[in-house]
Amino acid sequence: VQLVESGGGLVQPGGSLRLSCVASGFTVTRYTMRWYRQAPGKERELVARIGRDGGVTHYADSVKGRFTIYSDNAKKTVYLQMNSLKPEDTAVYYCCGIHPETIQTYWGQGTQVTVSA
């Protein structure tokens, strides 16, 4: 079982990035998929989550209207499209899958996003 994130990098304020999370060894449609982030010296926070059916989404207030989470079940991939990026979005972003009944949880290794001029 593995979650592998990619797509992070350095971007200027106002720019965009798309993060990808590829799942192997488990069925994405059976899990609630989430993106978290952790900035230096801060606690890990939930950024966005998407339901098993891909239709129900939830966002942190700080990213509403700027970030979009969506999934491609055929590719076993969950994406986080990030637009209008701000310096305060700088963090390591982690993908997470949680089984809603067993609470079995899988984490990716994280991908660094740095927003700076």
C-alpha positions as CSV (number, residue, x, y, z in Angstrom):
1,V,0.0,0.0,0.0
2,Q,1.4,3.3,-1.0
3,L,0.5,6.9,-1.6
4,V,2.9,9.0,-3.7
5,E,2.5,12.7,-4.0
6,S,4.1,14.9,-6.7
7,G,3.7,18.3,-8.2
8,G,5.1,20.5,-5.5
9,G,7.7,23.2,-6.2
10,L,8.5,26.9,-6.0
11,V,5.9,29.3,-7.4
12,Q,5.4,33.0,-7.2
13,P,2.5,34.6,-5.3
14,G,-0.6,34.4,-7.5
15,G,0.6,31.4,-9.3
16,S,-0.8,27.9,-9.6
17,L,0.3,24.3,-8.9
18,R,-1.5,21.0,-9.2
19,L,-0.5,18.3,-6.7
20,S,-1.1,14.6,-7.6
21,C,-1.5,11.6,-5.2
22,V,-1.3,8.2,-6.8
23,A,-2.5,5.3,-4.8
24,S,-1.3,1.7,-5.2
25,G,-2.3,-1.3,-3.2
26,F,-5.8,-0.1,-2.2
27,T,-9.0,1.0,-3.9
28,V,-9.3,4.8,-3.7
29,T,-13.1,4.7,-4.1
30,R,-13.3,2.8,-0.7
31,Y,-11.5,5.6,1.1
32,T,-12.1,9.3,2.0
33,M,-9.1,11.0,0.5
34,R,-7.7,14.1,2.1
35,W,-4.9,16.7,1.6
36,Y,-3.2,18.0,4.7
37,R,-0.4,20.5,5.0
38,Q,2.2,21.3,7.6
39,A,4.2,24.6,7.7
40,P,7.4,24.9,9.8
41,G,6.6,25.3,13.5
42,K,2.9,24.7,12.9
43,E,0.5,21.7,13.4
44,R,-0.6,19.7,10.4
45,E,-3.9,21.0,9.1
46,L,-6.6,19.6,6.9
47,V,-6.8,21.5,3.6
48,A,-9.4,19.5,1.6
49,R,-11.2,16.2,1.6
50,I,-13.3,14.3,-1.0
51,G,-15.8,11.6,-0.4
52,R,-15.7,8.1,-1.7
53,D,-18.1,8.9,-4.5
54,G,-16.0,12.0,-5.5
55,G,-19.0,14.2,-5.1
56,V,-18.8,15.6,-1.6
57,T,-15.9,17.9,-0.9
58,H,-14.8,20.0,2.0
59,Y,-12.3,22.8,2.2
60,A,-10.5,24.7,5.0
61,D,-11.7,28.3,5.1
62,S,-8.2,29.5,4.2
63,V,-8.3,27.9,0.8
64,K,-12.0,28.1,-0.2
65,G,-12.4,29.5,-3.7
66,R,-8.7,28.9,-4.5
67,F,-8.1,25.2,-4.2
68,T,-10.0,22.3,-5.7
69,I,-9.8,18.6,-4.8
70,Y,-10.9,16.0,-7.3
71,S,-10.2,12.4,-8.2
72,D,-9.7,10.2,-11.2
73,N,-10.6,6.8,-10.0
74,A,-9.5,5.1,-13.2
75,K,-6.0,6.5,-12.6
76,K,-6.3,5.9,-8.8
77,T,-5.2,9.5,-8.4
78,V,-6.4,12.4,-6.3
79,Y,-5.5,15.9,-7.3
80,L,-5.3,19.3,-5.5
81,Q,-5.5,22.2,-7.9
82,M,-4.1,25.3,-6.2
83,N,-4.7,28.7,-7.7
84,S,-4.0,32.2,-6.5
85,L,-1.3,30.9,-4.2
86,K,-0.1,33.0,-1.3
87,P,3.1,32.9,0.8
88,E,1.1,31.5,3.7
89,D,0.3,28.4,1.6
90,T,4.0,27.4,1.9
91,A,4.1,24.0,3.6
92,V,4.7,20.3,3.0
93,Y,1.5,18.9,1.6
94,Y,0.5,15.3,2.4
95,C,-2.0,13.0,0.9
96,C,-4.0,10.8,3.2
97,G,-6.6,8.0,2.7
98,I,-9.0,7.0,5.5
99,H,-11.4,4.1,5.4
100,P,-14.6,5.5,6.9
101,E,-15.6,2.3,8.7
102,T,-12.3,0.8,9.9
103,I,-10.5,4.2,10.1
104,Q,-7.5,2.5,8.5
105,T,-5.2,5.4,7.4
106,Y,-2.5,5.7,4.8
107,W,-0.2,8.7,4.4
108,G,2.1,9.8,1.6
109,Q,5.6,11.1,2.1
110,G,4.7,14.7,1.4
111,T,5.6,17.2,-1.3
112,Q,7.0,20.7,-0.6
113,V,5.2,23.7,-1.9
114,T,7.0,27.1,-1.6
115,V,5.2,30.3,-2.5
116,S,7.7,33.1,-2.7
117,A,8.7,36.0,-5.0
